[in-house]
């Protein structure tokens, strides 16, 4: 049990992973979309996603060659509580949210087809 708590805590403790968790709280995103939003290399984003996934925080859907990730429903309320408690006015998270809306608006014309079952 202790290992699971440590893995779960580690997944949320890194600033980049927290940004990813916030981005996939409501919308399922693939690694290339996350990389665009976070302005980071896909390989770095993928490594962070795997830590979050191994902690059990993500549900996923494979669609063609893309895999979309979203927070597991049982953790959505917890993430919302943590967000309200710790980071209600974080400028980085607000900027991420704005870039996410812009990126999602072009999804249909981008390389990513979008998820089928994990739609918001």
Biopython code that builds the backbone (N, CA, C, O; Angstrom):
import numpy as np
from Bio.PDB.StructureBuilder import StructureBuilder

atoms = [
    (1, "UNK", "N", (0.823, -1.201, 0.000)),
    (1, "UNK", "CA", (0.000, 0.000, 0.000)),
    (1, "UNK", "C", (0.863, 1.260, 0.000)),
    (1, "UNK", "O", (0.547, 2.219, -0.705)),
    (2, "UNK", "N", (1.943, 1.276, 0.774)),
    (2, "UNK", "CA", (2.802, 2.456, 0.841)),
    (2, "UNK", "C", (3.377, 2.805, -0.521)),
    (2, "UNK", "O", (3.481, 3.980, -0.870)),
    (3, "UNK", "N", (3.754, 1.785, -1.295)),
    (3, "UNK", "CA", (4.310, 2.029, -2.622)),
    (3, "UNK", "C", (3.288, 2.735, -3.509)),
    (3, "UNK", "O", (3.656, 3.629, -4.271)),
    (4, "UNK", "N", (2.031, 2.359, -3.428)),
    (4, "UNK", "CA", (0.994, 3.001, -4.230)),
    (4, "UNK", "C", (0.805, 4.461, -3.846)),
    (4, "UNK", "O", (0.608, 5.311, -4.714)),
    (5, "UNK", "N", (0.862, 4.753, -2.566)),
    (5, "UNK", "CA", (0.709, 6.138, -2.100)),
    (5, "UNK", "C", (1.885, 6.976, -2.575)),
    (5, "UNK", "O", (1.700, 8.111, -3.016)),
    (6, "UNK", "N", (3.089, 6.432, -2.491)),
    (6, "UNK", "CA", (4.277, 7.150, -2.930)),
    (6, "UNK", "C", (4.229, 7.389, -4.438)),
    (6, "UNK", "O", (4.529, 8.492, -4.895)),
    (7, "UNK", "N", (3.861, 6.383, -5.207)),
    (7, "UNK", "CA", (3.754, 6.513, -6.663)),
    (7, "UNK", "C", (2.700, 7.551, -7.025)),
    (7, "UNK", "O", (2.923, 8.382, -7.905)),
    (8, "UNK", "N", (1.571, 7.510, -6.362)),
    (8, "UNK", "CA", (0.489, 8.462, -6.591)),
    (8, "UNK", "C", (0.962, 9.884, -6.253)),
    (8, "UNK", "O", (0.742, 10.814, -7.030)),
    (9, "UNK", "N", (1.602, 10.045, -5.107)),
    (9, "UNK", "CA", (2.080, 11.363, -4.680)),
    (9, "UNK", "C", (3.143, 11.900, -5.628)),
    (9, "UNK", "O", (3.142, 13.085, -5.961)),
    (10, "UNK", "N", (4.047, 11.031, -6.061)),
    (10, "UNK", "CA", (5.105, 11.451, -6.977)),
    (10, "UNK", "C", (4.508, 11.924, -8.300)),
    (10, "UNK", "O", (4.997, 12.880, -8.903)),
    (11, "UNK", "N", (3.468, 11.261, -8.740)),
    (11, "UNK", "CA", (2.831, 11.649, -9.999)),
    (11, "UNK", "C", (2.264, 13.067, -9.932)),
    (11, "UNK", "O", (2.256, 13.777, -10.938)),
    (12, "UNK", "N", (1.800, 13.476, -8.778)),
    (12, "UNK", "CA", (1.202, 14.807, -8.627)),
    (12, "UNK", "C", (2.199, 15.870, -8.170)),
    (12, "UNK", "O", (1.902, 17.062, -8.241)),
    (13, "UNK", "N", (3.364, 15.458, -7.707)),
    (13, "UNK", "CA", (4.302, 16.390, -7.075)),
    (13, "UNK", "C", (5.131, 17.212, -8.059)),
    (13, "UNK", "O", (5.624, 18.279, -7.695)),
    (14, "UNK", "N", (5.294, 16.751, -9.275)),
    (14, "UNK", "CA", (6.110, 17.455, -10.253)),
    (14, "UNK", "C", (5.283, 18.547, -10.938)),
    (14, "UNK", "O", (4.141, 18.292, -11.320)),
    (15, "UNK", "N", (5.829, 19.753, -11.102)),
    (15, "UNK", "CA", (5.055, 20.837, -11.723)),
    (15, "UNK", "C", (4.561, 20.512, -13.135)),
    (15, "UNK", "O", (3.429, 20.847, -13.483)),
    (16, "UNK", "N", (5.387, 19.874, -13.940)),
    (16, "UNK", "CA", (4.957, 19.534, -15.297)),
    (16, "UNK", "C", (3.861, 18.481, -15.262)),
    (16, "UNK", "O", (2.889, 18.572, -16.011)),
    (17, "UNK", "N", (4.008, 17.489, -14.403)),
    (17, "UNK", "CA", (2.964, 16.470, -14.311)),
    (17, "UNK", "C", (1.668, 17.064, -13.791)),
    (17, "UNK", "O", (0.590, 16.661, -14.229)),
    (18, "UNK", "N", (1.745, 18.006, -12.874)),
    (18, "UNK", "CA", (0.525, 18.665, -12.388)),
    (18, "UNK", "C", (-0.152, 19.417, -13.536)),
    (18, "UNK", "O", (-1.378, 19.406, -13.649)),
    (19, "UNK", "N", (0.645, 20.069, -14.386)),
    (19, "UNK", "CA", (0.086, 20.773, -15.535)),
    (19, "UNK", "C", (-0.639, 19.786, -16.461)),
    (19, "UNK", "O", (-1.727, 20.076, -16.958)),
    (20, "UNK", "N", (-0.025, 18.621, -16.685)),
    (20, "UNK", "CA", (-0.643, 17.604, -17.529)),
    (20, "UNK", "C", (-1.942, 17.106, -16.894)),
    (20, "UNK", "O", (-2.959, 16.969, -17.574)),
    (21, "UNK", "N", (-1.900, 16.842, -15.610)),
    (21, "UNK", "CA", (-3.106, 16.387, -14.899)),
    (21, "UNK", "C", (-4.223, 17.405, -15.065)),
    (21, "UNK", "O", (-5.365, 17.029, -15.330)),
    (22, "UNK", "N", (-3.917, 18.663, -14.916)),
    (22, "UNK", "CA", (-4.939, 19.698, -15.073)),
    (22, "UNK", "C", (-5.486, 19.729, -16.490)),
    (22, "UNK", "O", (-6.687, 19.906, -16.691)),
    (23, "UNK", "N", (-4.608, 19.556, -17.477)),
    (23, "UNK", "CA", (-5.051, 19.604, -18.872)),
    (23, "UNK", "C", (-5.956, 18.437, -19.247)),
    (23, "UNK", "O", (-6.880, 18.594, -20.045)),
    (24, "UNK", "N", (-5.690, 17.274, -18.675)),
    (24, "UNK", "CA", (-6.491, 16.093, -19.031)),
    (24, "UNK", "C", (-7.601, 15.825, -18.020)),
    (24, "UNK", "O", (-8.206, 14.752, -18.025)),
    (25, "UNK", "N", (-7.863, 16.786, -17.168)),
    (25, "UNK", "CA", (-8.958, 16.633, -16.208)),
    (25, "UNK", "C", (-10.297, 16.560, -16.930)),
    (25, "UNK", "O", (-11.132, 15.716, -16.603)),
    (26, "UNK", "N", (-10.507, 17.430, -17.899)),
    (26, "UNK", "CA", (-11.793, 17.502, -18.584)),
    (26, "UNK", "C", (-11.751, 17.005, -20.021)),
    (26, "UNK", "O", (-12.745, 16.486, -20.529)),
    (27, "UNK", "N", (-10.615, 17.160, -20.673)),
    (27, "UNK", "CA", (-10.497, 16.793, -22.084)),
    (27, "UNK", "C", (-9.450, 15.706, -22.271)),
    (27, "UNK", "O", (-8.371, 15.768, -21.682)),
    (28, "UNK", "N", (-9.766, 14.721, -23.083)),
    (28, "UNK", "CA", (-8.791, 13.691, -23.442)),
    (28, "UNK", "C", (-7.849, 14.273, -24.484)),
    (28, "UNK", "O", (-8.290, 14.800, -25.506)),
    (29, "UNK", "N", (-6.566, 14.177, -24.225)),
    (29, "UNK", "CA", (-5.548, 14.717, -25.125)),
    (29, "UNK", "C", (-4.494, 13.663, -25.408)),
    (29, "UNK", "O", (-4.230, 12.799, -24.572)),
    (30, "UNK", "N", (-3.891, 13.735, -26.589)),
    (30, "UNK", "CA", (-2.791, 12.836, -26.912)),
    (30, "UNK", "C", (-1.471, 13.547, -26.572)),
    (30, "UNK", "O", (-1.453, 14.739, -26.264)),
    (31, "UNK", "N", (-0.391, 12.801, -26.636)),
    (31, "UNK", "CA", (0.916, 13.347, -26.274)),
    (31, "UNK", "C", (1.310, 14.506, -27.191)),
    (31, "UNK", "O", (1.871, 15.497, -26.723)),
    (32, "UNK", "N", (1.024, 14.394, -28.491)),
    (32, "UNK", "CA", (1.416, 15.501, -29.373)),
    (32, "UNK", "C", (0.637, 16.776, -29.060)),
    (32, "UNK", "O", (1.181, 17.874, -29.174)),
    (33, "UNK", "N", (-0.627, 16.644, -28.667)),
    (33, "UNK", "CA", (-1.398, 17.824, -28.267)),
    (33, "UNK", "C", (-0.846, 18.406, -26.974)),
    (33, "UNK", "O", (-0.695, 19.621, -26.846)),
    (34, "UNK", "N", (-0.546, 17.535, -26.019)),
    (34, "UNK", "CA", (0.039, 18.009, -24.765)),
    (34, "UNK", "C", (1.376, 18.699, -25.010)),
    (34, "UNK", "O", (1.665, 19.729, -24.401)),
    (35, "UNK", "N", (2.192, 18.135, -25.898)),
    (35, "UNK", "CA", (3.494, 18.731, -26.208)),
    (35, "UNK", "C", (3.326, 20.128, -26.805)),
    (35, "UNK", "O", (4.065, 21.049, -26.458)),
    (36, "UNK", "N", (2.355, 20.279, -27.701)),
    (36, "UNK", "CA", (2.090, 21.601, -28.286)),
    (36, "UNK", "C", (1.653, 22.590, -27.212)),
    (36, "UNK", "O", (2.142, 23.718, -27.164)),
    (37, "UNK", "N", (0.748, 22.172, -26.364)),
    (37, "UNK", "CA", (0.214, 23.053, -25.327)),
    (37, "UNK", "C", (1.308, 23.442, -24.329)),
    (37, "UNK", "O", (1.424, 24.609, -23.954)),
    (38, "UNK", "N", (2.102, 22.469, -23.902)),
    (38, "UNK", "CA", (3.140, 22.704, -22.897)),
    (38, "UNK", "C", (4.423, 23.278, -23.484)),
    (38, "UNK", "O", (5.323, 23.693, -22.754)),
    (39, "UNK", "N", (4.496, 23.296, -24.827)),
    (39, "UNK", "CA", (5.689, 23.766, -25.529)),
    (39, "UNK", "C", (6.931, 22.996, -25.068)),
    (39, "UNK", "O", (7.957, 23.574, -24.708)),
    (40, "UNK", "N", (6.792, 21.669, -25.097)),
    (40, "UNK", "CA", (7.851, 20.751, -24.684)),
    (40, "UNK", "C", (8.000, 19.658, -25.744)),
    (40, "UNK", "O", (7.076, 19.422, -26.522)),
    (41, "UNK", "N", (9.158, 18.989, -25.778)),
    (41, "UNK", "CA", (9.316, 17.859, -26.696)),
    (41, "UNK", "C", (8.363, 16.723, -26.340)),
    (41, "UNK", "O", (8.070, 16.489, -25.167)),
    (42, "UNK", "N", (7.883, 16.021, -27.364)),
    (42, "UNK", "CA", (6.966, 14.909, -27.136)),
    (42, "UNK", "C", (7.576, 13.839, -26.246)),
    (42, "UNK", "O", (6.872, 13.233, -25.438)),
    (43, "UNK", "N", (8.871, 13.597, -26.381)),
    (43, "UNK", "CA", (9.508, 12.557, -25.566)),
    (43, "UNK", "C", (9.450, 12.901, -24.077)),
    (43, "UNK", "O", (9.246, 12.016, -23.246)),
    (44, "UNK", "N", (9.626, 14.160, -23.740)),
    (44, "UNK", "CA", (9.545, 14.583, -22.337)),
    (44, "UNK", "C", (8.119, 14.447, -21.816)),
    (44, "UNK", "O", (7.893, 13.949, -20.713)),
    (45, "UNK", "N", (7.168, 14.893, -22.620)),
    (45, "UNK", "CA", (5.757, 14.793, -22.231)),
    (45, "UNK", "C", (5.371, 13.331, -22.055)),
    (45, "UNK", "O", (4.688, 12.976, -21.095)),
    (46, "UNK", "N", (5.801, 12.497, -22.969)),
    (46, "UNK", "CA", (5.485, 11.074, -22.900)),
    (46, "UNK", "C", (6.021, 10.452, -21.613)),
    (46, "UNK", "O", (5.340, 9.642, -20.986)),
    (47, "UNK", "N", (7.226, 10.823, -21.220)),
    (47, "UNK", "CA", (7.806, 10.306, -19.969)),
    (47, "UNK", "C", (6.965, 10.722, -18.771)),
    (47, "UNK", "O", (6.720, 9.916, -17.873)),
    (48, "UNK", "N", (6.527, 11.962, -18.752)),
    (48, "UNK", "CA", (5.685, 12.446, -17.655)),
    (48, "UNK", "C", (4.331, 11.727, -17.648)),
    (48, "UNK", "O", (3.829, 11.350, -16.590)),
    (49, "UNK", "N", (3.753, 11.544, -18.820)),
    (49, "UNK", "CA", (2.460, 10.854, -18.924)),
    (49, "UNK", "C", (2.582, 9.434, -18.371)),
    (49, "UNK", "O", (1.674, 8.950, -17.695)),
    (50, "UNK", "N", (3.685, 8.776, -18.652)),
    (50, "UNK", "CA", (3.857, 7.399, -18.174)),
    (50, "UNK", "C", (3.922, 7.335, -16.645)),
    (50, "UNK", "O", (3.417, 6.383, -16.051)),
    (51, "UNK", "N", (4.525, 8.315, -16.012)),
    (51, "UNK", "CA", (4.553, 8.354, -14.544)),
    (51, "UNK", "C", (3.132, 8.503, -14.003)),
    (51, "UNK", "O", (2.750, 7.827, -13.048)),
    (52, "UNK", "N", (2.363, 9.384, -14.613)),
    (52, "UNK", "CA", (0.978, 9.608, -14.184)),
    (52, "UNK", "C", (0.142, 8.354, -14.437)),
    (52, "UNK", "O", (-0.674, 7.961, -13.604)),
    (53, "UNK", "N", (0.354, 7.740, -15.585)),
    (53, "UNK", "CA", (-0.380, 6.519, -15.937)),
    (53, "UNK", "C", (-0.059, 5.386, -14.968)),
    (53, "UNK", "O", (-0.963, 4.684, -14.516)),
    (54, "UNK", "N", (1.211, 5.204, -14.647)),
    (54, "UNK", "CA", (1.616, 4.134, -13.728)),
    (54, "UNK", "C", (1.047, 4.332, -12.331)),
    (54, "UNK", "O", (0.883, 3.371, -11.580)),
    (55, "UNK", "N", (0.747, 5.576, -11.985)),
    (55, "UNK", "CA", (0.129, 5.865, -10.689)),
    (55, "UNK", "C", (-1.363, 5.553, -10.706)),
    (55, "UNK", "O", (-2.020, 5.620, -9.667)),
    (56, "UNK", "N", (-1.901, 5.215, -11.867)),
    (56, "UNK", "CA", (-3.312, 4.858, -11.969)),
    (56, "UNK", "C", (-4.251, 6.031, -12.141)),
    (56, "UNK", "O", (-5.464, 5.879, -11.996)),
    (57, "UNK", "N", (-3.712, 7.198, -12.447)),
    (57, "UNK", "CA", (-4.543, 8.393, -12.551)),
    (57, "UNK", "C", (-5.215, 8.583, -13.910)),
    (57, "UNK", "O", (-6.132, 9.395, -14.036)),
    (58, "UNK", "N", (-4.770, 7.846, -14.924)),
    (58, "UNK", "CA", (-5.265, 8.091, -16.271)),
    (58, "UNK", "C", (-6.063, 6.929, -16.839)),
    (58, "UNK", "O", (-5.745, 5.759, -16.626)),
    (59, "UNK", "N", (-7.113, 7.290, -17.572)),
    (59, "UNK", "CA", (-7.771, 6.332, -18.445)),
    (59, "UNK", "C", (-7.282, 6.680, -19.846)),
    (59, "UNK", "O", (-6.899, 7.819, -20.111)),
    (60, "UNK", "N", (-7.296, 5.699, -20.739)),
    (60, "UNK", "CA", (-6.775, 5.961, -22.077)),
    (60, "UNK", "C", (-7.634, 5.302, -23.138)),
    (60, "UNK", "O", (-8.393, 4.368, -22.876)),
    (61, "UNK", "N", (-7.484, 5.824, -24.343)),
    (61, "UNK", "CA", (-8.171, 5.271, -25.503)),
    (61, "UNK", "C", (-7.214, 5.309, -26.680)),
    (61, "UNK", "O", (-6.669, 6.361, -27.013)),
    (62, "UNK", "N", (-7.012, 4.177, -27.302)),
    (62, "UNK", "CA", (-6.186, 4.078, -28.502)),
    (62, "UNK", "C", (-7.073, 4.358, -29.705)),
    (62, "UNK", "O", (-8.124, 3.738, -29.870)),
    (63, "UNK", "N", (-6.649, 5.287, -30.537)),
    (63, "UNK", "CA", (-7.399, 5.654, -31.734)),
    (63, "UNK", "C", (-6.398, 5.798, -32.871)),
    (63, "UNK", "O", (-5.641, 6.766, -32.937)),
    (64, "UNK", "N", (-6.411, 4.814, -33.765)),
    (64, "UNK", "CA", (-5.412, 4.727, -34.824)),
    (64, "UNK", "C", (-4.034, 4.662, -34.175)),
    (64, "UNK", "O", (-3.793, 3.777, -33.354)),
    (65, "UNK", "N", (-3.121, 5.575, -34.520)),
    (65, "UNK", "CA", (-1.787, 5.504, -33.918)),
    (65, "UNK", "C", (-1.633, 6.406, -32.688)),
    (65, "UNK", "O", (-0.548, 6.488, -32.113)),
    (66, "UNK", "N", (-2.695, 7.068, -32.292)),
    (66, "UNK", "CA", (-2.657, 7.960, -31.144)),
    (66, "UNK", "C", (-3.307, 7.314, -29.936)),
    (66, "UNK", "O", (-4.220, 6.498, -30.063)),
    (67, "UNK", "N", (-2.825, 7.688, -28.767)),
    (67, "UNK", "CA", (-3.468, 7.288, -27.520)),
    (67, "UNK", "C", (-3.857, 8.563, -26.790)),
    (67, "UNK", "O", (-3.034, 9.454, -26.580)),
    (68, "UNK", "N", (-5.118, 8.632, -26.411)),
    (68, "UNK", "CA", (-5.642, 9.796, -25.702)),
    (68, "UNK", "C", (-5.756, 9.469, -24.225)),
    (68, "UNK", "O", (-6.117, 8.355, -23.844)),
    (69, "UNK", "N", (-5.444, 10.455, -23.404)),
    (69, "UNK", "CA", (-5.445, 10.271, -21.956)),
    (69, "UNK", "C", (-6.376, 11.283, -21.308)),
    (69, "UNK", "O", (-6.491, 12.430, -21.741)),
    (70, "UNK", "N", (-7.038, 10.817, -20.252)),
    (70, "UNK", "CA", (-7.891, 11.679, -19.432)),
    (70, "UNK", "C", (-7.845, 11.131, -18.011)),
    (70, "UNK", "O", (-7.606, 9.941, -17.806)),
    (71, "UNK", "N", (-8.072, 11.993, -17.043)),
    (71, "UNK", "CA", (-8.061, 11.570, -15.647)),
    (71, "UNK", "C", (-9.161, 10.537, -15.413)),
    (71, "UNK", "O", (-10.292, 10.695, -15.872)),
    (72, "UNK", "N", (-8.809, 9.491, -14.699)),
    (72, "UNK", "CA", (-9.802, 8.475, -14.312)),
    (72, "UNK", "C", (-10.944, 9.180, -13.572)),
    (72, "UNK", "O", (-10.691, 10.045, -12.733)),
    (73, "UNK", "N", (-12.178, 8.824, -13.871)),
    (73, "UNK", "CA", (-13.317, 9.489, -13.220)),
    (73, "UNK", "C", (-13.242, 9.507, -11.693)),
    (73, "UNK", "O", (-13.635, 10.496, -11.074)),
    (74, "UNK", "N", (-12.751, 8.446, -11.084)),
    (74, "UNK", "CA", (-12.709, 8.399, -9.614)),
    (74, "UNK", "C", (-11.739, 9.418, -9.011)),
    (74, "UNK", "O", (-11.793, 9.667, -7.807)),
    (75, "UNK", "N", (-10.850, 10.018, -9.822)),
    (75, "UNK", "CA", (-9.894, 10.998, -9.309)),
    (75, "UNK", "C", (-10.221, 12.435, -9.693)),
    (75, "UNK", "O", (-9.534, 13.357, -9.253)),
    (76, "UNK", "N", (-11.244, 12.644, -10.494)),
    (76, "UNK", "CA", (-11.558, 14.003, -10.958)),
    (76, "UNK", "C", (-11.891, 14.949, -9.811)),
    (76, "UNK", "O", (-11.422, 16.086, -9.780)),
    (77, "UNK", "N", (-12.687, 14.484, -8.889)),
    (77, "UNK", "CA", (-13.059, 15.342, -7.755)),
    (77, "UNK", "C", (-11.839, 15.664, -6.893)),
    (77, "UNK", "O", (-11.678, 16.800, -6.448)),
    (78, "UNK", "N", (-10.985, 14.679, -6.657)),
    (78, "UNK", "CA", (-9.770, 14.899, -5.870)),
    (78, "UNK", "C", (-8.876, 15.934, -6.527)),
    (78, "UNK", "O", (-8.366, 16.825, -5.847)),
    (79, "UNK", "N", (-8.675, 15.838, -7.836)),
    (79, "UNK", "CA", (-7.839, 16.810, -8.542)),
    (79, "UNK", "C", (-8.459, 18.197, -8.435)),
    (79, "UNK", "O", (-7.745, 19.178, -8.231)),
    (80, "UNK", "N", (-9.765, 18.289, -8.568)),
    (80, "UNK", "CA", (-10.444, 19.578, -8.420)),
    (80, "UNK", "C", (-10.253, 20.176, -7.039)),
    (80, "UNK", "O", (-10.043, 21.381, -6.901)),
    (81, "UNK", "N", (-10.325, 19.347, -6.029)),
    (81, "UNK", "CA", (-10.111, 19.820, -4.653)),
    (81, "UNK", "C", (-8.681, 20.310, -4.487)),
    (81, "UNK", "O", (-8.457, 21.383, -3.928)),
    (82, "UNK", "N", (-7.716, 19.542, -4.965)),
    (82, "UNK", "CA", (-6.315, 19.942, -4.855)),
    (82, "UNK", "C", (-6.055, 21.235, -5.606)),
    (82, "UNK", "O", (-5.320, 22.099, -5.127)),
    (83, "UNK", "N", (-6.648, 21.370, -6.769)),
    (83, "UNK", "CA", (-6.479, 22.592, -7.539)),
    (83, "UNK", "C", (-6.997, 23.802, -6.771)),
    (83, "UNK", "O", (-6.314, 24.822, -6.687)),
    (84, "UNK", "N", (-8.186, 23.696, -6.217)),
    (84, "UNK", "CA", (-8.760, 24.807, -5.462)),
    (84, "UNK", "C", (-7.968, 25.126, -4.214)),
    (84, "UNK", "O", (-7.879, 26.284, -3.808)),
    (85, "UNK", "N", (-7.397, 24.114, -3.610)),
    (85, "UNK", "CA", (-6.653, 24.300, -2.366)),
    (85, "UNK", "C", (-5.292, 24.941, -2.603)),
    (85, "UNK", "O", (-4.855, 25.784, -1.820)),
    (86, "UNK", "N", (-4.620, 24.541, -3.688)),
    (86, "UNK", "CA", (-3.246, 24.970, -3.887)),
    (86, "UNK", "C", (-3.029, 26.023, -4.955)),
    (86, "UNK", "O", (-2.146, 26.866, -4.795)),
    (87, "UNK", "N", (-3.802, 26.013, -6.048)),
    (87, "UNK", "CA", (-3.397, 26.826, -7.186)),
    (87, "UNK", "C", (-4.557, 27.555, -7.858)),
    (87, "UNK", "O", (-4.755, 27.425, -9.066)),
    (88, "UNK", "N", (-5.294, 28.289, -7.114)),
    (88, "UNK", "CA", (-6.484, 28.903, -7.689)),
    (88, "UNK", "C", (-6.168, 30.001, -8.703)),
    (88, "UNK", "O", (-6.985, 30.252, -9.589)),
    (89, "UNK", "N", (-5.030, 30.654, -8.607)),
    (89, "UNK", "CA", (-4.713, 31.770, -9.499)),
    (89, "UNK", "C", (-3.387, 31.570, -10.232)),
    (89, "UNK", "O", (-2.705, 32.555, -10.515)),
    (90, "UNK", "N", (-3.005, 30.364, -10.543)),
    (90, "UNK", "CA", (-1.727, 30.085, -11.178)),
    (90, "UNK", "C", (-1.729, 30.548, -12.632)),
    (90, "UNK", "O", (-2.535, 30.073, -13.432)),
    (91, "UNK", "N", (-0.826, 31.480, -12.983)),
    (91, "UNK", "CA", (-0.760, 32.041, -14.332)),
    (91, "UNK", "C", (-0.356, 30.986, -15.367)),
    (91, "UNK", "O", (-0.839, 31.016, -16.499)),
    (92, "UNK", "N", (0.517, 30.067, -14.993)),
    (92, "UNK", "CA", (0.948, 29.020, -15.924)),
    (92, "UNK", "C", (-0.234, 28.130, -16.292)),
    (92, "UNK", "O", (-0.429, 27.813, -17.466)),
    (93, "UNK", "N", (-1.022, 27.726, -15.303)),
    (93, "UNK", "CA", (-2.183, 26.881, -15.575)),
    (93, "UNK", "C", (-3.217, 27.610, -16.433)),
    (93, "UNK", "O", (-3.847, 26.998, -17.295)),
    (94, "UNK", "N", (-3.391, 28.895, -16.206)),
    (94, "UNK", "CA", (-4.326, 29.681, -17.024)),
    (94, "UNK", "C", (-3.840, 29.764, -18.464)),
    (94, "UNK", "O", (-4.632, 29.659, -19.400)),
    (95, "UNK", "N", (-2.537, 29.953, -18.638)),
    (95, "UNK", "CA", (-1.962, 29.994, -19.972)),
    (95, "UNK", "C", (-2.111, 28.642, -20.669)),
    (95, "UNK", "O", (-2.431, 28.578, -21.856)),
    (96, "UNK", "N", (-1.875, 27.563, -19.920)),
    (96, "UNK", "CA", (-2.072, 26.213, -20.468)),
    (96, "UNK", "C", (-3.509, 26.026, -20.933)),
    (96, "UNK", "O", (-3.749, 25.483, -22.011)),
    (97, "UNK", "N", (-4.450, 26.466, -20.138)),
    (97, "UNK", "CA", (-5.865, 26.308, -20.479)),
    (97, "UNK", "C", (-6.204, 27.062, -21.759)),
    (97, "UNK", "O", (-6.957, 26.560, -22.594)),
    (98, "UNK", "N", (-5.661, 28.246, -21.916)),
    (98, "UNK", "CA", (-5.894, 29.038, -23.127)),
    (98, "UNK", "C", (-5.299, 28.345, -24.346)),
    (98, "UNK", "O", (-5.945, 28.253, -25.389)),
    (99, "UNK", "N", (-4.055, 27.853, -24.212)),
    (99, "UNK", "CA", (-3.417, 27.145, -25.320)),
    (99, "UNK", "C", (-4.158, 25.839, -25.646)),
    (99, "UNK", "O", (-4.223, 25.435, -26.807)),
    (100, "UNK", "N", (-4.711, 25.187, -24.626)),
    (100, "UNK", "CA", (-5.472, 23.957, -24.843)),
    (100, "UNK", "C", (-6.723, 24.237, -25.674)),
    (100, "UNK", "O", (-7.037, 23.486, -26.597)),
    (101, "UNK", "N", (-7.422, 25.296, -25.353)),
    (101, "UNK", "CA", (-8.617, 25.652, -26.132)),
    (101, "UNK", "C", (-8.251, 25.924, -27.587)),
    (101, "UNK", "O", (-8.961, 25.502, -28.500)),
    (102, "UNK", "N", (-7.148, 26.627, -27.799)),
    (102, "UNK", "CA", (-6.687, 26.922, -29.151)),
    (102, "UNK", "C", (-6.336, 25.628, -29.886)),
    (102, "UNK", "O", (-6.696, 25.449, -31.049)),
    (103, "UNK", "N", (-5.628, 24.728, -29.196)),
    (103, "UNK", "CA", (-5.209, 23.462, -29.821)),
    (103, "UNK", "C", (-6.417, 22.570, -30.126)),
    (103, "UNK", "O", (-6.474, 21.948, -31.187)),
    (104, "UNK", "N", (-7.367, 22.507, -29.216)),
    (104, "UNK", "CA", (-8.560, 21.691, -29.447)),
    (104, "UNK", "C", (-9.406, 22.239, -30.597)),
    (104, "UNK", "O", (-10.085, 21.482, -31.290)),
    (105, "UNK", "N", (-9.362, 23.542, -30.792)),
    (105, "UNK", "CA", (-10.139, 24.159, -31.864)),
    (105, "UNK", "C", (-9.641, 23.733, -33.247)),
    (105, "UNK", "O", (-10.400, 23.770, -34.216)),
    (106, "UNK", "N", (-8.375, 23.329, -33.345)),
    (106, "UNK", "CA", (-7.836, 22.904, -34.643)),
    (106, "UNK", "C", (-7.669, 21.386, -34.736)),
    (106, "UNK", "O", (-7.057, 20.889, -35.681)),
    (107, "UNK", "N", (-8.200, 20.663, -33.782)),
    (107, "UNK", "CA", (-8.014, 19.204, -33.762)),
    (107, "UNK", "C", (-8.450, 18.549, -35.069)),
    (107, "UNK", "O", (-7.742, 17.689, -35.593)),
    (108, "UNK", "N", (-9.578, 18.935, -35.589)),
    (108, "UNK", "CA", (-10.097, 18.287, -36.793)),
    (108, "UNK", "C", (-9.198, 18.475, -38.005)),
    (108, "UNK", "O", (-9.218, 17.646, -38.915)),
    (109, "UNK", "N", (-8.416, 19.535, -38.038)),
    (109, "UNK", "CA", (-7.521, 19.781, -39.171)),
    (109, "UNK", "C", (-6.073, 19.433, -38.845)),
    (109, "UNK", "O", (-5.186, 19.652, -39.670)),
    (110, "UNK", "N", (-5.823, 18.898, -37.662)),
    (110, "UNK", "CA", (-4.461, 18.532, -37.278)),
    (110, "UNK", "C", (-4.223, 17.047, -37.525)),
    (110, "UNK", "O", (-5.063, 16.356, -38.102)),
    (111, "UNK", "N", (-3.087, 16.579, -37.085)),
    (111, "UNK", "CA", (-2.739, 15.165, -37.280)),
    (111, "UNK", "C", (-3.558, 14.237, -36.387)),
    (111, "UNK", "O", (-3.666, 13.046, -36.680)),
    (112, "UNK", "N", (-4.130, 14.748, -35.320)),
    (112, "UNK", "CA", (-4.818, 13.922, -34.329)),
    (112, "UNK", "C", (-6.321, 13.854, -34.621)),
    (112, "UNK", "O", (-6.978, 14.892, -34.692)),
    (113, "UNK", "N", (-6.864, 12.665, -34.789)),
    (113, "UNK", "CA", (-8.287, 12.546, -35.096)),
    (113, "UNK", "C", (-9.211, 12.809, -33.907)),
    (113, "UNK", "O", (-10.387, 13.121, -34.097)),
    (114, "UNK", "N", (-8.702, 12.688, -32.707)),
    (114, "UNK", "CA", (-9.523, 12.867, -31.511)),
    (114, "UNK", "C", (-10.074, 11.548, -31.035)),
    (114, "UNK", "O", (-10.246, 10.614, -31.818)),
    (115, "UNK", "N", (-10.350, 11.472, -29.741)),
    (115, "UNK", "CA", (-10.875, 10.223, -29.172)),
    (115, "UNK", "C", (-12.341, 10.010, -29.564)),
    (115, "UNK", "O", (-13.044, 10.946, -29.945)),
    (116, "UNK", "N", (-12.767, 8.784, -29.463)),
    (116, "UNK", "CA", (-14.173, 8.470, -29.761)),
    (116, "UNK", "C", (-14.971, 8.266, -28.486)),
    (116, "UNK", "O", (-16.057, 8.828, -28.346)),
    (117, "UNK", "N", (-14.453, 7.470, -27.548)),
    (117, "UNK", "CA", (-15.212, 7.180, -26.332)),
    (117, "UNK", "C", (-14.860, 8.102, -25.160)),
    (117, "UNK", "O", (-15.638, 8.199, -24.211)),
    (118, "UNK", "N", (-13.716, 8.775, -25.201)),
    (118, "UNK", "CA", (-13.326, 9.662, -24.091)),
    (118, "UNK", "C", (-13.689, 11.117, -24.362)),
    (118, "UNK", "O", (-13.129, 12.021, -23.742)),
    (119, "UNK", "N", (-14.608, 11.348, -25.272)),
    (119, "UNK", "CA", (-15.014, 12.737, -25.542)),
    (119, "UNK", "C", (-15.644, 13.331, -24.295)),
    (119, "UNK", "O", (-16.276, 12.634, -23.501)),
    (120, "UNK", "N", (-15.458, 14.631, -24.142)),
    (120, "UNK", "CA", (-16.000, 15.332, -22.965)),
    (120, "UNK", "C", (-17.497, 15.392, -23.004)),
    (120, "UNK", "O", (-18.116, 15.945, -22.095)),
]
sb = StructureBuilder()
sb.init_structure("model")
sb.init_model(0)
sb.init_chain("A")
sb.init_seg("    ")
for serial, (resi, resn, name, xyz) in enumerate(atoms, 1):
    if name == "N":
        sb.init_residue(resn, " ", resi, " ")
    sb.init_atom(name, np.array(xyz, "f"), 0.0, 1.0, " ", f" {name:<3s}", serial, name[0])
structure = sb.get_structure()
